[in-house]
Amino acid sequence: MNIKRIDTYQDKRFSQKALNQHGCFLVDDMPYEVVIISDTEAVIHGREPSVYADLIDEFRFYTPHITMFYDESHCIIKEFSQKQLLTIKLEQIQPSQFYVDENKIAAISSFIRRPEDIIIQVLPHRDRYISLDGHTRLYYAVMQGWESVRAVTEVSDEWVYRFVEEARKRNIHTPMDLIPVTHDEYTVKWNRFCDDFFAEAEENTKPADF
């Protein structure tokens, strides 16, 4: 089974609401949507229920706070233990990214109405938290003048500390320091950094050629 997440905001195969939430997937080239309807619930739309379990696992990689999934008839498909939601001040959050995409800011503005609508994944670190995702939502909170967002704690690979180190070199210490750029700039700058970073990491793990 091949599951691909759709990262664009324009695709006639999907509803605009699902696109804005980044809840659109192709499963073996067939379209499926996971639409968030509350802090903890989502509805799955798609032809073949047999793929729902794998789709849910893929979706929860990005949104672990969603713990209840329904089909289009609102019958429960799968339920998980609820995550504890924390309220964290923006100044306590250290980004692990540098840029935010202006197109993404426009998209999330269609469904985020209050600080409580923002739920991100964080890693506790010393007396603060590292943001593992949701940097666009964090910057949107800054734009709205909100002081806090909600979060769930998660673990991460060691690479996140290298990303944080690079962010601090660029004077990015809180979400207020994130840099908004056009979609094209974001694609070039952020994707290039990630590609170079992981290429270097892979090169460093290769065994020496004696």
Disulfide bonds with the S-S distance in Angstrom:
none
